[in-house]
Amino acid sequence: MGKRDKRKKKKDATASKARDATKVAEKAARKEERKMRKKGGDDDDDDWSSDGEDVEEIVRALEAKASPAAKVESTVCPPPSPRSSAPLVPNPLNSEELILFGGEFFDGKTTFTYNDTFVYHTVKDEWRRISSPTSPTPRSSHQLVGNPSGKLYLFGGEFSSKTGSKFFHHKDFWTLDARTFGWTKVEDGKLPTPRSGHRMVHLPSHILLFGGFNDSGRSSTYLSDLWLLHLPTLTWRPIDVPFQYNKPTPRSGVSLAVLSEKVEGGEIAEVKVVLFGGYTKEVIKVPGRTPKEKPRNKLVGRVHNDMWLLTITKDDAAAQLAGSSKPSTSAAAAAAAPPKPDTPTTGAPLTFRWTKLRQSLSTSTPTPPTSRPPHTHPRSSPTLLSHRGRLVLFGGVFDGPTAEDDEDEDDLRGECTSEVWTAVVVGDTAVWYPGRVEGKEKERPVGRYGAGACVQKNTLFITSGLHEPTPTTIVTLDDIWTLPLDRLLTPTGAAAEWKCVRALGVQWDVGGDGEDSDEEEGARVVVKVAGGEAVRAGVGGAPGKDTGEGEVSGGKKGEEGGEKSSDESDSSDSDSRDAE
């Protein structure tokens, strides 16, 4: 995954000029190496095989590997190791349990990817690890969505080589039984194309999938397609939105939340889904640095801060046509008739329409002067959830050039936020409100992106994710926090307060000597583990991933993954935005 850089301190111009040539050359070489890792071989075919790994071969071997578990077993265990890009989902059959699967971690040199399944009991504060005869292979940036019937559905994700330069994007489809915690692979039927960084949400009798990206190592393809899964038949179908409607551009790392839903007879009558932001990489033409130099191509990242409303309604006219018992007696009439609506195996006929929302900041609620409203300060990999008709947004990361190297596409500062915002959507307008949250900085979670998050019993749960303590260091987190949403969304009375359920087991000590602390050596990161401490050096360069205590790529534990954003702004920094 690509590197994310925090704000660098301004350096004295005279001191900068005094750097010796060797140090400058070494730094330039390290930047070039990082650039090539991030491009995954865009400019050099040799880079594609530089780490000697064939990720497809590794995935096939993992798929063929027999599980040591003869049956599904549940064992009390320590909390999961630090990770990111791992979905956290409520157990649809138990309001006191949350389920977490997979994720990734980077130790400064090696990427690790997990396929472990955990169940967290929120009242007992107890973690259990699930061992199953079958389960999905290690992955991150996948999606896992629950259904009230007791099943959870997993699709896609990515597996990374140890160096983070190669990716395998999954297109397998799995179900998890919330009663037995057994995994089952669904082999039949048409499936969406391979991808990660996509989003899925549960609708009545359906699951909706949007976007994502696929990285071959030499190029990335960003997606804006819609797929609908009919749960009673486990049938996927692509959705074609009528051309007369505008729609979001291709992107990954987008935020998706169900705003409202109306149900008739167990089927969709009307559902409204909100889409916010996302990330895309594209090639643009930039002028030469001198009048004689020709324009050149530049690969940049574009972070979106647009907001869209997808309205899904039951197509009554098509339903009546489908239910008509009077067949056409004329060939000409049959040819002129509209296309046959969805067959019963894919549910009732539905219509889909995108509407771009206007965004504004509430004028009735005071906004702290240092805050960054989402519609004017784009962010990558925030958490977006819906609760009682309102949207709740937490965290994310901002990007921008450093003071020292404003034109250096590889030197971007990243600033993680822990801000909480809420939004109300009325018609074609979304109004943002600062979250009513009390507490000092030390009484709140650190800023992060790519976190696992969900709502259970009117409470927001946040865990894991990525934090950037220095310009060259990314730390994978393992803490757990809760926030009462009823108090957050109530305009009067006591404000909401964060509660730390599990303190950070990761500590970092920024190395260096102040002004030179942004050099490539990075920060010294101490990871607390059972039985002692493991020291992991935060090496400058692309952030990576790790894989929990299940199957592990790279032979260790770990995980991570992420993505970032910054407004409709350009940023050539990395792929980590793609994957969250």
C-alpha positions as CSV (number, residue, x, y, z in Angstrom):
1,M,0.0,0.0,0.0
2,G,1.2,3.5,-0.6
3,K,2.9,5.7,1.8
4,R,1.1,8.4,3.9
5,D,3.1,11.3,5.2
6,K,2.3,13.7,8.0
7,R,3.1,17.3,8.2
8,K,6.8,18.0,8.2
9,K,8.3,20.9,10.1
10,K,9.6,23.8,8.2
11,K,13.4,23.7,8.1
12,D,15.8,26.6,8.1
13,A,16.7,27.4,4.5
14,T,20.4,27.8,5.3
15,A,20.6,24.5,7.0
16,S,18.9,22.8,4.1
17,K,21.5,24.2,1.7
18,A,24.3,22.9,3.9
19,R,23.3,19.3,3.5
20,D,26.1,17.4,2.0
21,A,25.6,15.8,-1.5
22,T,25.8,12.3,-0.2
23,K,22.8,12.7,2.1
24,V,20.8,14.3,-0.7
25,A,21.6,11.6,-3.1
26,E,20.7,8.8,-0.7
27,K,17.4,10.5,0.1
28,A,16.7,10.8,-3.7
29,A,17.5,7.1,-4.2
30,R,15.2,6.1,-1.3
31,K,12.3,8.2,-2.8
32,E,12.8,6.6,-6.2
33,E,12.7,3.2,-4.6
34,R,9.4,4.0,-2.8
35,K,7.9,5.5,-5.9
36,M,8.6,2.3,-7.8
37,R,7.1,0.2,-5.0
38,K,4.0,2.3,-5.1
39,K,3.6,2.1,-8.8
40,G,3.9,-1.7,-8.6
41,G,6.0,-1.7,-11.7
42,D,4.3,0.9,-13.9
43,D,7.6,2.1,-15.3
44,D,9.7,-1.0,-15.0
45,D,8.7,-4.6,-15.7
46,D,11.5,-5.9,-13.6
47,D,9.9,-4.4,-10.5
48,W,7.0,-6.7,-10.9
49,S,9.1,-9.7,-10.1
50,S,11.6,-8.0,-7.9
51,D,10.5,-9.8,-4.7
52,G,10.4,-13.2,-6.4
53,E,6.8,-13.8,-5.4
54,D,3.9,-15.0,-7.5
55,V,0.9,-13.8,-5.6
56,E,-1.6,-15.9,-7.6
57,E,0.5,-19.0,-6.8
58,I,0.5,-18.2,-3.2
59,V,-3.3,-17.7,-3.1
60,R,-3.9,-21.0,-4.9
61,A,-1.6,-22.7,-2.3
62,L,-3.6,-21.1,0.5
63,E,-6.9,-22.2,-1.1
64,A,-5.6,-25.8,-1.4
65,K,-4.2,-25.9,2.1
66,A,-6.4,-28.1,4.4
67,S,-7.5,-26.5,7.7
68,P,-6.3,-28.2,10.8
69,A,-9.8,-27.8,12.3
70,A,-12.1,-30.8,11.9
71,K,-15.1,-28.9,13.1
72,V,-16.0,-25.3,14.0
73,E,-14.4,-24.5,17.4
74,S,-14.6,-21.4,19.5
75,T,-11.8,-20.5,21.9
76,V,-11.4,-17.6,24.3
77,C,-8.3,-15.6,23.2
78,P,-6.5,-12.3,23.7
79,P,-7.8,-9.4,21.6
80,P,-6.7,-9.4,17.9
81,S,-3.3,-8.1,17.0
82,P,-3.1,-4.6,15.4
83,R,-4.7,-4.4,12.0
84,S,-6.6,-2.3,9.5
85,S,-8.9,-2.8,6.5
86,A,-10.8,-5.4,8.5
87,P,-14.6,-5.1,8.7
88,L,-16.3,-5.1,12.1
89,V,-19.9,-6.3,11.9
90,P,-22.7,-6.8,14.5
91,N,-23.8,-10.4,15.0
92,P,-27.3,-10.3,13.5
93,L,-28.5,-12.9,16.1
94,N,-26.9,-11.6,19.2
95,S,-27.0,-7.9,20.1
96,E,-24.0,-8.3,22.5
97,E,-21.6,-9.7,19.9
98,L,-19.5,-8.2,17.1
99,I,-17.6,-10.2,14.4
100,L,-14.3,-9.3,12.8
101,F,-12.5,-11.0,9.9
102,G,-9.1,-10.6,8.3
103,G,-7.2,-7.4,7.8
104,E,-3.5,-6.5,7.3
105,F,-0.4,-5.1,9.0
106,F,2.9,-3.8,7.9
107,D,6.0,-4.0,10.2
108,G,8.2,-1.6,8.2
109,K,9.5,-4.2,5.8
110,T,7.0,-7.0,5.4
111,T,3.3,-7.1,4.6
112,F,1.1,-9.6,6.5
113,T,-2.5,-10.5,5.7
114,Y,-4.9,-12.4,7.9
115,N,-7.9,-14.7,7.6
116,D,-8.8,-15.2,11.2
117,T,-12.3,-14.8,12.5
118,F,-13.0,-13.2,15.9
119,V,-16.2,-12.8,18.0
120,Y,-16.2,-10.0,20.6
121,H,-18.7,-10.1,23.5
122,T,-19.3,-6.4,24.3
123,V,-20.8,-7.0,27.8
124,K,-18.2,-9.6,28.9
125,D,-15.4,-7.8,27.1
126,E,-14.3,-11.2,25.9
127,W,-12.8,-12.2,22.5
128,R,-13.2,-15.7,21.0
129,R,-11.3,-17.0,18.0
130,I,-13.2,-19.2,15.6
131,S,-11.5,-22.2,13.9
132,S,-13.4,-23.6,10.9
133,P,-12.7,-26.5,8.5
134,T,-13.2,-23.9,5.7
135,S,-12.8,-20.2,5.5
136,P,-11.8,-17.5,3.1
137,T,-8.1,-17.1,2.4
138,P,-6.1,-14.1,3.9
139,R,-7.3,-10.7,2.7
140,S,-7.9,-7.1,3.5
141,S,-10.2,-4.4,2.2
142,H,-13.0,-6.8,1.7
143,Q,-16.6,-6.3,2.7
144,L,-18.6,-8.3,5.3
145,V,-22.3,-7.6,5.7
146,G,-24.9,-9.2,8.0
147,N,-28.5,-10.2,7.4
148,P,-31.2,-10.4,10.2
149,S,-31.8,-14.1,9.2
150,G,-28.4,-14.9,10.8
151,K,-26.1,-15.0,7.8
152,L,-23.2,-12.8,6.9
153,Y,-21.9,-12.3,3.4
154,L,-18.3,-11.7,2.3
155,F,-17.1,-10.6,-1.1
156,G,-13.8,-9.6,-2.6
157,G,-10.7,-8.1,-1.0
158,E,-7.0,-8.1,-1.8
159,F,-4.0,-10.2,-0.9
160,S,-0.6,-8.5,-1.1
161,S,2.9,-9.7,-1.6
162,K,5.3,-9.3,1.2
163,T,6.8,-6.2,-0.2
164,G,3.4,-4.7,-1.0
165,S,4.2,-4.3,-4.6
166,K,1.9,-7.0,-6.0
167,F,-1.8,-7.6,-5.4
168,F,-4.3,-10.4,-6.0
169,H,-7.9,-9.2,-6.0
170,H,-10.5,-11.7,-5.0
171,K,-13.9,-12.4,-6.5
172,D,-15.0,-15.2,-4.3
173,F,-18.2,-15.1,-2.4
174,W,-18.7,-16.6,1.1
175,T,-21.4,-16.9,3.8
176,L,-20.8,-17.1,7.5
177,D,-23.5,-18.7,9.7
178,A,-24.0,-16.6,12.9
179,R,-25.3,-19.6,14.7
180,T,-22.5,-22.0,14.1
181,F,-19.8,-19.6,12.8
182,G,-19.1,-22.0,10.0
183,W,-17.9,-20.6,6.6
184,T,-19.4,-21.7,3.3
185,K,-18.2,-20.8,-0.2
186,V,-20.9,-20.0,-2.7
187,E,-19.7,-21.6,-6.0
188,D,-22.6,-21.0,-8.3
189,G,-23.8,-18.1,-10.4
190,K,-22.4,-14.9,-11.9
191,L,-20.3,-12.8,-9.6
192,P,-19.0,-9.2,-9.6
193,T,-15.5,-8.8,-11.1
194,P,-12.4,-9.0,-8.7
195,R,-11.9,-6.0,-6.6
196,S,-11.1,-4.4,-3.2
197,G,-11.9,-1.1,-1.7
198,H,-15.6,-1.5,-2.7
199,R,-18.5,-1.0,-0.3
200,M,-21.5,-3.2,0.5
201,V,-24.7,-2.4,2.5
202,H,-27.7,-4.5,3.5
203,L,-31.1,-3.7,2.0
204,P,-34.4,-5.6,2.5
205,S,-33.8,-9.1,0.9
206,H,-30.7,-7.7,-0.9
207,I,-27.2,-6.5,-0.6
208,L,-25.9,-3.6,-2.6
209,L,-22.3,-3.3,-3.9
210,F,-20.7,-0.2,-5.3
211,G,-17.3,0.5,-6.9
212,G,-13.8,-0.5,-5.8
213,F,-10.6,-1.1,-7.8
214,N,-8.5,-3.8,-9.3
215,D,-4.7,-3.4,-9.4
216,S,-2.8,-5.7,-11.8
217,G,0.6,-4.3,-10.6
218,R,1.0,-2.4,-13.8
219,S,-2.2,-0.5,-13.9
220,S,-5.3,0.2,-11.7
221,T,-8.9,0.1,-12.8
222,Y,-11.4,2.0,-10.8
223,L,-15.1,1.0,-10.8
224,S,-18.4,2.7,-10.4
225,D,-20.7,-0.3,-11.1
226,L,-23.6,-1.3,-9.0
227,W,-24.4,-5.0,-8.2
228,L,-27.4,-6.3,-6.3
229,L,-27.4,-9.6,-4.5
230,H,-30.9,-11.2,-4.0
231,L,-30.5,-13.0,-0.6
232,P,-33.2,-15.6,-0.9
233,T,-31.6,-17.1,-4.0
234,L,-28.0,-15.8,-3.6
235,T,-28.1,-14.4,-7.1
236,W,-26.0,-11.4,-8.2
237,R,-26.9,-9.1,-11.0
238,P,-25.4,-5.9,-12.4
239,I,-27.6,-2.8,-12.2
240,D,-27.8,-0.4,-15.2
241,V,-28.8,3.1,-14.1
242,P,-30.6,4.9,-16.9
243,F,-28.2,7.1,-18.9
244,Q,-30.3,10.2,-18.3
245,Y,-29.3,10.3,-14.7
246,N,-25.9,11.5,-13.5
247,K,-23.9,9.1,-11.4
248,P,-20.7,9.0,-9.3
249,T,-17.4,8.6,-11.2
250,P,-15.3,5.4,-10.7
251,R,-13.7,5.3,-7.3
252,S,-12.7,3.1,-4.4
253,G,-12.5,3.7,-0.6
254,V,-15.9,5.3,-0.8
255,S,-18.3,5.6,2.2
256,L,-21.7,4.1,1.8
257,A,-24.7,4.1,4.3
258,V,-28.4,3.3,4.2
259,L,-30.3,6.4,5.1
260,S,-33.8,5.1,5.1
261,E,-35.9,2.1,4.0
262,K,-39.5,1.2,3.5
263,V,-40.6,-2.4,3.1
264,E,-43.7,-4.0,1.7
265,G,-44.2,-7.7,2.0
266,G,-40.6,-8.2,2.9
267,E,-39.5,-6.5,-0.4
268,I,-38.1,-3.0,-1.1
269,A,-40.7,-0.3,-1.5
270,E,-38.2,2.6,-1.2
271,V,-34.6,2.7,0.0
272,K,-32.2,5.7,0.1
273,V,-28.5,5.1,0.2
274,V,-25.9,7.9,0.7
275,L,-22.4,7.8,-1.0
276,F,-19.7,10.1,0.2
277,G,-16.1,10.7,-1.2
278,G,-13.7,8.1,-2.4
279,Y,-10.4,7.9,-4.1
280,T,-9.2,7.6,-7.7
281,K,-5.8,7.5,-9.4
282,E,-5.5,9.0,-12.9
283,V,-2.9,10.1,-15.4
284,I,-2.9,13.8,-16.1
285,K,-0.7,16.0,-18.4
286,V,1.5,18.5,-16.6
287,P,3.6,21.2,-18.3
288,G,7.4,20.9,-18.4
289,R,9.5,22.4,-15.7
290,T,11.1,24.7,-18.3
291,P,9.8,26.3,-21.5
292,K,11.8,23.8,-23.6
293,E,10.6,20.7,-21.7
294,K,7.7,18.8,-23.2
295,P,4.5,18.2,-21.2
296,R,4.7,14.9,-19.2
297,N,2.3,12.4,-17.8
298,K,1.9,12.3,-14.1
299,L,0.0,9.7,-12.0
300,V,-2.0,11.5,-9.4
301,G,-4.5,10.6,-6.7
302,R,-7.8,12.4,-6.7
303,V,-9.8,12.4,-3.5
304,H,-13.5,13.1,-3.9
305,N,-15.7,15.0,-1.5
306,D,-18.9,14.8,-3.5
307,M,-22.1,13.3,-2.0
308,W,-24.7,11.3,-3.8
309,L,-28.2,9.9,-3.0
310,L,-29.2,6.6,-4.6
311,T,-33.0,6.1,-4.5
312,I,-34.2,2.6,-5.1
313,T,-37.9,2.1,-5.5
314,K,-40.3,-0.7,-6.4
315,D,-41.3,-0.5,-10.1
316,D,-45.0,-1.0,-9.8
317,A,-45.6,-0.6,-13.6
318,A,-43.1,-3.3,-14.3
319,A,-44.5,-5.5,-11.6
320,Q,-48.0,-5.2,-13.1
321,L,-46.6,-6.0,-16.5
322,A,-44.9,-9.1,-15.1
323,G,-48.0,-10.2,-13.4
324,S,-50.3,-9.8,-16.3
325,S,-52.0,-13.0,-17.4
326,K,-52.9,-11.7,-20.9
327,P,-50.1,-12.4,-23.3
328,S,-49.6,-10.2,-26.3
329,T,-51.5,-11.5,-29.4
330,S,-49.4,-9.4,-31.8
331,A,-45.8,-9.9,-32.7
332,A,-45.5,-6.1,-33.4
333,A,-46.9,-5.4,-29.9
334,A,-44.5,-7.8,-28.3
335,A,-41.6,-6.2,-30.1
336,A,-42.7,-2.7,-28.9
337,A,-43.2,-3.8,-25.3
338,P,-40.7,-2.7,-22.7
339,P,-38.1,-5.2,-21.6
340,K,-39.3,-8.0,-19.3
341,P,-38.8,-7.0,-15.7
342,D,-36.7,-9.0,-13.2
343,T,-37.6,-12.6,-12.9
344,P,-39.0,-13.8,-9.5
345,T,-35.5,-15.3,-8.8
346,T,-34.0,-11.9,-8.4
347,G,-36.8,-10.2,-6.4
348,A,-39.4,-7.6,-7.3
349,P,-38.6,-5.2,-10.2
350,L,-36.8,-2.1,-9.0
351,T,-35.7,1.3,-10.3
352,F,-32.4,3.1,-9.5
353,R,-31.7,6.8,-9.6
354,W,-28.6,8.8,-8.6
355,T,-29.0,12.4,-7.3
356,K,-26.0,14.6,-6.6
357,L,-26.5,16.3,-3.2
358,R,-25.7,19.9,-2.4
359,Q,-23.7,20.2,0.9
360,S,-23.7,23.0,3.4
361,L,-22.7,23.6,7.0
362,S,-25.3,24.2,9.6
363,T,-25.7,27.9,10.6
364,S,-27.7,27.0,13.8
365,T,-24.9,25.1,15.5
366,P,-21.6,26.8,16.5
367,T,-18.6,25.3,14.6
368,P,-15.2,25.3,16.3
369,P,-12.8,27.5,14.3
370,T,-10.2,24.7,14.0
371,S,-12.7,22.1,12.7
372,R,-12.7,20.7,9.2
373,P,-16.2,20.3,7.7
374,P,-16.3,17.2,5.4
375,H,-17.8,19.1,2.4
376,T,-14.8,21.5,2.4
377,H,-12.1,19.3,3.8
378,P,-12.1,16.0,2.0
379,R,-10.7,13.0,3.9
380,S,-9.9,9.4,3.0
381,S,-11.1,6.3,4.7
382,P,-13.4,7.8,7.3
383,T,-16.2,5.9,8.9
384,L,-19.7,6.7,7.7
385,L,-22.7,5.1,9.3
386,S,-26.5,5.9,9.5
387,H,-28.5,6.0,12.8
388,R,-32.1,7.0,13.1
389,G,-32.2,8.9,9.9
390,R,-29.0,10.8,10.4
391,L,-25.5,10.2,9.1
392,V,-22.5,9.9,11.5
393,L,-18.9,10.4,10.1
394,F,-15.7,9.8,12.1
395,G,-12.0,10.1,11.4
396,G,-10.2,10.0,8.1
397,V,-7.0,11.5,6.8
398,F,-6.1,14.7,5.0
399,D,-3.2,15.1,2.5
400,G,-1.2,18.0,1.2
401,P,2.3,18.9,0.0
402,T,5.0,19.5,2.5
403,A,6.5,22.9,3.1
404,E,9.9,21.7,2.0
405,D,9.0,19.9,-1.2
406,D,5.7,21.5,-2.5
407,E,6.3,20.1,-6.0
408,D,7.6,16.7,-4.9
409,E,4.8,14.2,-5.7
410,D,6.3,11.7,-3.2
411,D,6.4,14.1,-0.2
412,L,2.9,14.5,1.1
413,R,1.9,15.2,4.6
414,G,-0.9,13.3,6.1
415,E,-2.9,14.5,9.1
416,C,-5.3,12.0,10.7
417,T,-8.4,13.4,12.4
418,S,-10.7,12.0,15.1
419,E,-13.5,14.6,14.4
420,V,-17.1,13.5,14.6
421,W,-19.7,15.0,12.3
422,T,-23.4,14.3,11.7
423,A,-25.5,15.1,8.6
424,V,-29.2,15.5,7.8
425,V,-30.4,14.9,4.2
426,V,-33.5,16.8,3.1
427,G,-34.4,16.6,-0.5
428,D,-31.3,17.2,-2.6
429,T,-29.3,18.9,0.3
430,A,-27.1,17.5,3.0
431,V,-26.4,19.7,6.0
432,W,-23.4,18.9,8.2
433,Y,-23.3,19.5,12.0
434,P,-20.3,19.2,14.3
435,G,-20.7,16.3,16.6
436,R,-21.6,17.1,20.2
437,V,-18.6,15.3,21.8
438,E,-17.0,16.2,25.2
439,G,-13.6,15.2,26.6
440,K,-10.0,16.3,26.3
441,E,-7.7,15.0,23.6
442,K,-6.3,12.2,25.7
443,E,-9.9,11.1,26.4
444,R,-10.6,10.5,22.7
445,P,-9.3,8.0,20.2
446,V,-6.3,9.1,18.1
447,G,-7.0,10.2,14.6
448,R,-7.1,7.3,12.2
449,Y,-8.3,6.0,8.9
450,G,-9.3,2.5,7.7
451,A,-10.9,1.6,11.1
452,G,-13.3,-1.2,11.8
453,A,-16.6,0.3,12.9
454,C,-20.3,-0.5,13.5
455,V,-23.4,0.4,15.5
456,Q,-24.8,-2.0,18.1
457,K,-27.4,-1.0,20.7
458,N,-27.3,2.7,19.8
459,T,-23.5,2.7,20.4
460,L,-20.8,3.3,17.9
461,F,-17.8,0.9,18.2
462,I,-14.5,1.9,16.7
463,T,-11.4,-0.3,16.6
464,S,-8.1,-0.7,14.8
465,G,-7.1,1.4,11.7
466,L,-4.0,3.5,10.8
467,H,-2.4,6.5,12.5
468,E,0.6,8.6,11.3
469,P,2.7,9.9,14.2
470,T,5.5,11.2,11.9
471,P,5.9,12.0,8.2
472,T,7.5,8.6,7.5
473,T,5.7,6.3,9.9
474,I,2.4,4.6,9.9
475,V,1.2,2.8,13.0
476,T,-1.4,0.1,12.9
477,L,-3.8,0.4,15.9
478,D,-5.6,-2.1,18.2
479,D,-7.6,0.0,20.6
480,I,-11.4,-0.1,21.1
481,W,-13.7,2.9,21.7
482,T,-17.4,3.4,22.1
483,L,-19.6,6.5,21.6
484,P,-23.3,6.8,22.6
485,L,-25.1,7.9,19.5
486,D,-28.3,9.0,21.3
487,R,-26.5,11.7,23.2
488,L,-24.5,12.6,20.1
489,L,-27.6,13.2,18.1
490,T,-29.6,15.0,20.8
491,P,-29.4,18.8,20.3
492,T,-29.8,19.5,24.1
493,G,-28.5,18.0,27.3
494,A,-25.2,16.3,28.1
495,A,-23.0,15.8,25.1
496,A,-21.6,12.3,24.2
497,E,-18.3,11.2,25.7
498,W,-15.9,8.6,24.3
499,K,-15.3,5.5,26.4
500,C,-12.0,3.6,26.0
501,V,-12.8,-0.1,26.2
502,R,-9.3,-1.3,25.3
503,A,-6.3,1.0,25.5
504,L,-3.7,1.1,22.8
505,G,-1.3,-1.9,22.9
506,V,0.9,0.0,20.5
507,Q,3.2,2.8,21.5
508,W,5.6,4.8,19.3
509,D,8.6,6.9,20.2
510,V,9.5,9.3,17.4
511,G,13.2,8.9,16.7
512,G,15.5,11.6,15.3
513,D,16.6,14.9,16.6
514,G,13.7,17.2,16.1
515,E,14.4,19.1,12.9
516,D,15.8,16.0,11.2
517,S,13.1,13.7,12.5
518,D,11.5,13.4,9.1
519,E,14.4,11.5,7.6
520,E,13.7,8.1,6.2
521,E,14.7,6.1,9.3
522,G,11.3,6.8,10.6
523,A,10.1,6.3,14.2
524,R,10.8,3.5,16.6
525,V,7.5,1.7,17.2
526,V,7.1,-0.6,20.2
527,V,4.3,-3.1,19.9
528,K,3.1,-4.7,23.1
529,V,2.3,-8.3,22.8
530,A,1.5,-11.2,25.1
531,G,4.6,-12.1,27.1
532,G,6.6,-9.0,26.3
533,E,7.3,-6.4,23.7
534,A,8.3,-6.6,20.1
535,V,10.2,-3.7,18.6
536,R,9.3,-2.8,15.1
537,A,11.2,-0.1,13.3
538,G,9.0,2.3,11.4
539,V,11.0,2.5,8.2
540,G,10.1,5.3,5.7
541,G,8.3,4.1,2.6
542,A,5.1,2.5,1.7
543,P,2.9,1.4,4.6
544,G,2.0,-2.2,4.6
545,K,-0.2,-4.8,6.1
546,D,-0.3,-7.6,8.4
547,T,-2.4,-10.7,8.9
548,G,-3.8,-11.7,12.3
549,E,-3.4,-15.0,14.0
550,G,-4.9,-17.0,11.2
551,E,-3.3,-17.8,7.9
552,V,-0.5,-15.3,7.5
553,S,1.3,-14.0,4.5
554,G,5.0,-13.4,5.2
555,G,5.1,-15.8,8.1
556,K,4.2,-13.5,10.9
557,K,1.3,-11.8,12.5
558,G,0.2,-8.4,11.6
559,E,-2.0,-6.4,9.3
560,E,-2.9,-3.1,8.0
561,G,-4.1,-1.5,4.8
562,G,-5.8,1.7,4.2
563,E,-6.6,4.5,2.1
564,K,-6.6,8.2,2.4
565,S,-8.1,11.2,0.8
566,S,-8.0,14.8,0.4
567,D,-10.7,16.7,-1.6
568,E,-11.0,16.8,-5.3
569,S,-7.3,17.5,-4.9
570,D,-4.3,15.9,-6.6
571,S,-2.1,13.6,-4.7
572,S,0.2,11.0,-6.1
573,D,0.7,9.4,-2.8
574,S,-0.6,5.9,-2.7
575,D,-2.7,3.0,-3.0
576,S,-3.6,2.8,0.7
577,R,-6.6,5.0,-0.1
578,D,-7.8,2.5,-2.5
579,A,-8.2,-0.3,-0.1
580,E,-10.0,0.7,3.0
